[in-house]
Amino acid sequence: MKEFGKGFPGNQSLTNKKLLFGLWETADIICEIQINCKFTEFINNKSNVLYIEQESKRRQFFYQFSSFDAEHKILRGYIMSTKKEKWTSDNIPNLDGKVIIVTGGNSGLGFETVKLFAQKGAEVVLACRSVEKGEAAKSTIGKIKGQITVMKLDLASLENVKEFVNQFKAKYERLDILFNNAGIMTTPYGLTEDGLEQQQGVNHFGHFALTAQLFGLLKATKGSRVVNTSSTGHKFGKMDFNNLLYENGKEYTPMNAYRRSKLENLLFTYEMQRRIEKEGLDIKVLAAHPGTARTEIGRYAEKELWFKLFKPLIMLATHHNAYGGALPQVRAGIDANAKGGEYFGPDGYMEQKGNPVVVKSNKASHNEQDAKQLWIESEKLTGVTFDI
Ligand SMILES: NC(=O)c1ccc[n+]([C@@H]2O[C@H](COP(=O)([O-])OP(=O)(O)OC[C@H]3O[C@@H](n4cnc5c(N)ncnc54)[C@H](OP(=O)(O)O)[C@@H]3O)[C@@H](O)[C@H]2O)c1
C-alpha cells in the first residue's frame, strides 16, 4: 500500500496494469483505472478527470495530490496495489464487416480463434487442409453473429496455396486479419509436395507464400494485420543457411526442425514489419505464442516415451485450455494498442499459461542478417515474391 507521493511508481510504465484507488479513512476501493503510460505522465495531464460514485454522490477529481485533499476534503487517495490487467474475449470489439482468415481453423488455437471472431460479427474463413474436418468443426460452434466459411488450404502444397488465394480473391475484396496459425510439431523427417522439409514447409514457407500472395489485399484494407503463431521453442531454434532444409535428413531431429520453424516465424514477422515501416504502409505484423495449451499439436510427441512418462505432470503444471492458449494471438490481432512487431504470450511462470501480454522473444529472432537471408531463401524456395 503506497500513499501518493511516497515511493510512488512515478516513472514506472504501467502498461498492462490497473491501479486501484482507495479511501484513506475506510480503505474502500473507490475505483480501478488502467493507464498505459508512466504514472507521472498521467497525473500531470489535467484532462485526466475521473468521475466516481461514492456514498451516492457523483464526485469529480483530478489525480493531483496538492489539490486533491483541499478541494474535496473527503478523499485522500492512495494506491492499494497495482493489479494486472486481465485481457479476455470480452475485450474483442464488434467486428461487423471485417474479413479474417485463420489457417488451421479446424482445431486447437485456430478453432478458438475462428469461434471468438465469428461470435463478434466477423466473416471468418476457416482455412484447413481437410474441408470435411473444417465443416465438422464449424458444426460444433453454436450461434454466431458473423459468418464462417470453410475453405481448403494445404500449406504443404504451394499449388494449393495459390488455388486458395485465387478462390479467396474471387470472393472477398478485403482482408482485415490473416492468422498464420496452422502448424505441425516434431514430425519424422519428411517433405512437402514441393520437396521442402515438412515442418518448415508448413509452419513457415507455406505461410510465407500465402502472406505474399494476399499482400495486395492486405495493403488495400485499412489497418490490416498479420499474426504469426510462434512458440517458446523458438528460443532453442538455430538457423543454418548451409543446410536450411536438413537435406536428405542430414542433422535432422524432429524437435530441432520444429524449433527452427518457430524461430523462422519470428524472423519473418520482424522482417516484414521492418519492410512495411520503411514503405510507410498501414499494416501491422505481430507474433504470438500460446505457452502450452491442450490441443492436438502433441500428436507426434505423444508417441515418445518421455512424453508418456511426464504427460500427467506436464498437463498439471503448465497447460491451459485451447481458449487460454488462443488469447495471445487473438489479442495480437485485435487490441487497438498493439504495435507492429510486438509479440504476445501468457504472463505466467515461464510464459506457459496466464493472461496475454507483450513478451520478449530471444536475440536470435531479432537477427536482421538472418531475417534478410531467410526472406531471400523463402522467395527462392516458394517462387513467390512480395510486392513490398
Ligand atoms: N498447443 C501448444 O501448446 C502450442 C505451443 C506452442 C506453439 N503452438 C503453435 O500453435 C499453432 C496451432 O497449433 P495447435 O496447438 O492449435 O495444434 P493443433 O490442434 O494440432 O492444430 C494445428 C492445425 O494446423 C493444421 N495443419 C497442419 N498441417 C497443415 C497443412 N499442411 N495445411 C493446413 N493446415 C495444416 C491442422 O490441421 P489437421 O487437423 O488437418 O491436422 C490443425 O488445424 C501451431 O503453429 C503451433 O506450432 C502450439
The ligand as an SDF file (V2000), in Angstrom:
LIG
                    3D

 48 52  0  0  0  0  0  0  0  0999 V2000
   -0.5800  -26.1180  -28.2980 N   0  0  0  0  0  0  0  0  0  0  0  0
    0.5690  -25.6900  -27.8440 C   0  0  0  0  0  0  0  0  0  0  0  0
    0.9410  -25.9350  -26.7020 O   0  0  0  0  0  0  0  0  0  0  0  0
    1.4690  -24.8740  -28.7340 C   0  0  0  0  0  0  0  0  0  0  0  0
    2.6650  -24.3900  -28.1830 C   0  0  0  0  0  0  0  0  0  0  0  0
    3.4680  -23.5690  -28.9560 C   0  0  0  0  0  0  0  0  0  0  0  0
    3.0860  -23.2380  -30.2360 C   0  0  0  0  0  0  0  0  0  0  0  0
    1.9300  -23.7410  -30.7560 N   0  0  0  0  0  0  0  0  0  0  0  0
    1.5880  -23.3660  -32.1320 C   0  0  0  0  0  0  0  0  0  0  0  0
    0.2040  -23.0960  -32.2250 O   0  0  0  0  0  0  0  0  0  0  0  0
   -0.2320  -23.2960  -33.5630 C   0  0  0  0  0  0  0  0  0  0  0  0
   -1.5770  -24.0390  -33.5450 C   0  0  0  0  0  0  0  0  0  0  0  0
   -1.3740  -25.3350  -33.0480 O   0  0  0  0  0  0  0  0  0  0  0  0
   -2.4210  -26.0580  -32.0740 P   0  0  0  0  0  0  0  0  0  0  0  0
   -1.7510  -26.1850  -30.7590 O   0  0  0  0  0  0  0  0  0  0  0  0
   -3.7360  -25.4480  -32.1750 O   0  0  0  0  0  0  0  0  0  0  0  0
   -2.3960  -27.5240  -32.7200 O   0  0  0  0  0  0  0  0  0  0  0  0
   -3.4750  -28.4010  -33.4830 P   0  0  0  0  0  0  0  0  0  0  0  0
   -4.6800  -28.5890  -32.6430 O   0  0  0  0  0  0  0  0  0  0  0  0
   -2.7390  -29.6200  -33.9280 O   0  0  0  0  0  0  0  0  0  0  0  0
   -3.8480  -27.5140  -34.7470 O   0  0  0  0  0  0  0  0  0  0  0  0
   -2.9830  -27.3840  -35.8060 C   0  0  0  0  0  0  0  0  0  0  0  0
   -3.7580  -27.0220  -37.0340 C   0  0  0  0  0  0  0  0  0  0  0  0
   -2.8500  -26.8970  -38.1410 O   0  0  0  0  0  0  0  0  0  0  0  0
   -3.4070  -27.6230  -39.2230 C   0  0  0  0  0  0  0  0  0  0  0  0
   -2.4250  -28.0640  -40.2130 N   0  0  0  0  0  0  0  0  0  0  0  0
   -1.4410  -28.9710  -40.0740 C   0  0  0  0  0  0  0  0  0  0  0  0
   -0.8250  -29.1610  -41.2390 N   0  0  0  0  0  0  0  0  0  0  0  0
   -1.4240  -28.3610  -42.1540 C   0  0  0  0  0  0  0  0  0  0  0  0
   -1.2710  -28.1180  -43.5280 C   0  0  0  0  0  0  0  0  0  0  0  0
   -0.3750  -28.7930  -44.2700 N   0  0  0  0  0  0  0  0  0  0  0  0
   -2.0640  -27.2260  -44.1330 N   0  0  0  0  0  0  0  0  0  0  0  0
   -3.0150  -26.5700  -43.4480 C   0  0  0  0  0  0  0  0  0  0  0  0
   -3.2370  -26.7770  -42.1470 N   0  0  0  0  0  0  0  0  0  0  0  0
   -2.4550  -27.6650  -41.5030 C   0  0  0  0  0  0  0  0  0  0  0  0
   -4.0860  -28.7990  -38.5760 C   0  0  0  0  0  0  0  0  0  0  0  0
   -4.9750  -29.4600  -39.4650 O   0  0  0  0  0  0  0  0  0  0  0  0
   -5.3960  -31.0050  -39.2330 P   0  0  0  0  0  0  0  0  0  0  0  0
   -6.3740  -31.0090  -38.1160 O   0  0  0  0  0  0  0  0  0  0  0  0
   -5.9690  -31.3940  -40.5420 O   0  0  0  0  0  0  0  0  0  0  0  0
   -4.1470  -31.7480  -38.9000 O   0  0  0  0  0  0  0  0  0  0  0  0
   -4.7820  -28.0870  -37.4370 C   0  0  0  0  0  0  0  0  0  0  0  0
   -5.9330  -27.4630  -37.8950 O   0  0  0  0  0  0  0  0  0  0  0  0
    0.9000  -24.0230  -34.2710 C   0  0  0  0  0  0  0  0  0  0  0  0
    1.5730  -23.1120  -35.1080 O   0  0  0  0  0  0  0  0  0  0  0  0
    1.8170  -24.4650  -33.1520 C   0  0  0  0  0  0  0  0  0  0  0  0
    3.1700  -24.5420  -33.5470 O   0  0  0  0  0  0  0  0  0  0  0  0
    1.1120  -24.5480  -30.0280 C   0  0  0  0  0  0  0  0  0  0  0  0
  1  2  1  0
  2  3  2  0
  2  4  1  0
  4  5  1  0
  4 48  2  0
  5  6  2  0
  6  7  1  0
  7  8  2  0
  8  9  1  0
  8 48  1  0
  9 10  1  0
  9 46  1  0
 10 11  1  0
 11 12  1  0
 11 44  1  0
 12 13  1  0
 13 14  1  0
 14 15  2  0
 14 16  1  0
 14 17  1  0
 17 18  1  0
 18 19  2  0
 18 20  1  0
 18 21  1  0
 21 22  1  0
 22 23  1  0
 23 24  1  0
 23 42  1  0
 24 25  1  0
 25 26  1  0
 25 36  1  0
 26 27  1  0
 26 35  1  0
 27 28  2  0
 28 29  1  0
 29 30  1  0
 29 35  2  0
 30 31  1  0
 30 32  2  0
 32 33  1  0
 33 34  2  0
 34 35  1  0
 36 37  1  0
 36 42  1  0
 37 38  1  0
 38 39  2  0
 38 40  1  0
 38 41  1  0
 42 43  1  0
 44 45  1  0
 44 46  1  0
 46 47  1  0
M  CHG  2   8   1  16  -1
M  END
$$$$
